[in-house]
Amino acid sequence: MFSGKLLVVLLTLLLLHQAIFTAPDTLLSWRGILQTALDSSLSGLFILVAALIPINWGFEAKKWQLLGNKLESMSFARAYRSVMVGLTLGFITPNRLGDYAGRVLELKSRQRLDAIGAIFIGRFCQLVATVLVGSVGLLYFILRFYWVQYPGVALSVLFLLLALCVAMLVLLYHAKAMVAVVAAIKPLRRFVQYVSIMGAYTYSEISRLLLLSLGRYFVFLVQFILLLILFGVRLNPLEYVSGVAGTFFLKSVVPSVSLLSDLGVRELSAMYLFGLLGEGRLHVLSASLSLWLLNIAVPSAVGLYFVLRLRLARKGVTV
């Protein structure tokens, strides 16, 4: 499994390198694109995107507050801090596994490992939101670029996307079934106590979590579109939304062991989809990398403060 994921990552990075650096004077062109964006009358869009960062992670903190309250009472401020700690630790671990450790360490309950199931449900909710909206985005590309030439294949993909959306919604709203599956598999039974909390959330709580996930998703979507506009990508609203939604979908379903939060997968996906729409690769790449820098790298650096504070607190030092 690990070797397979590693192969996917290496192939992704190879394709990304070929897509960017095979053309002559690529770096000079890229420098010109960045300079044009900074000198543009639309440069204020960068500030607007940055202003949306705390709102983005605010949605995630609200989700964690709702999830964590099943274990212990948690304020929004504490939930936000937990999310920042998890983000920082997840930044340097494959598939953001450090996110689990960061949030668990922030809990005071002796049953803090029971939070693993709660964290999983939160992440699964976000994945469901990505798949639901992303499927609609890919539908646009399928109908526009593949339906006429490959109707059979296009129809099969549409049915596959529909089945995927239905299956994920069923799993989300019947999390007890996932717990039952873990309990039924002998080697996994010892983990039941850590994931059993997944079955404790009501339909209304799951619906609220899904709405919060969709809220966070649309903040991401708006940020990406604003950055695309800043870097000179000119499309109609439907193309913007479909391209970004499709990019997030592909980024989420492609396996990765990247130590930099799937950096590379999203960029390659974005360049492919927006390339179909006739947009330049470097313009799209600039927007995608800026999105990663603002939403992942910068908040992870800020989260180092909370990680240090957590370590000091564990040692009994008052800060």
ZIBELPE-V584779 format. One record per residue. PSI is psi in whole degrees, -180 to 180 (* if undefined). Layout:
psi={PSI/PSI}
//
This chain:
psi={-48/-43/-36/-45/-39/-39/-41/-44/-46/-40/-41/-46/-37/-47/-38/-43/-44/-35/-27/-49/8/-25/145/149/32/-47/-36/-40/-42/-42/-39/-39/-45/-42/-40/-41/-42/-33/-6/156/-12/9/-22/-18/-31/-41/-40/-43/-43/-36/-22/-10/-52/-28/-42/-55/-17/-40/-43/-38/-40/-39/-46/-34/-45/-42/-46/-23/-14/-20/-44/156/135/128/164/-40/-42/-38/-40/-43/-41/-41/-40/-39/-46/-39/-44/-46/-34/-23/-33/12/148/138/25/36/-27/-18/-39/-49/-43/-45/-37/-42/-27/-14/150/-18/144/-22/37/-28/-17/-16/-14/-44/-38/-43/-40/-44/-41/-44/-36/-38/-44/-38/-41/-45/-42/-42/-41/-52/-38/-34/-39/-40/-44/-30/-40/-46/-39/-47/-35/-38/-19/-17/-43/-46/-36/65/-38/-47/-43/-43/-39/-42/-39/-44/-38/-43/-42/-44/-38/-44/-45/-45/-42/-37/-41/-45/-42/-44/-2/55/-25/-32/-38/-39/-40/-37/-43/-42/-28/-18/113/-50/-18/-6/-32/-15/-3/-41/-25/-20/-3/-25/-20/-31/1/-10/134/169/-40/-37/-41/-41/-41/-42/-41/-39/-41/-39/-41/-37/-46/-40/-45/-26/-46/-46/-46/-42/-46/-44/-42/-39/-37/-42/-43/-39/18/14/118/109/173/163/-41/-39/-41/-53/-44/-42/-46/-44/-42/-39/-48/-37/-52/-38/-35/-30/-16/124/149/147/25/141/3/48/48/23/128/-49/-48/-41/-44/-41/-44/-44/-35/-53/-46/-22/-36/-29/4/16/150/141/-42/-34/-45/-41/-40/-43/-42/-44/-37/-38/-45/-44/-46/-39/-21/-58/-51/-49/-33/-39/-42/-38/-17/-33/-44/-33/-44/-43/-38/-44/-42/-40/-38/-28/1/16/133/129/*}
//
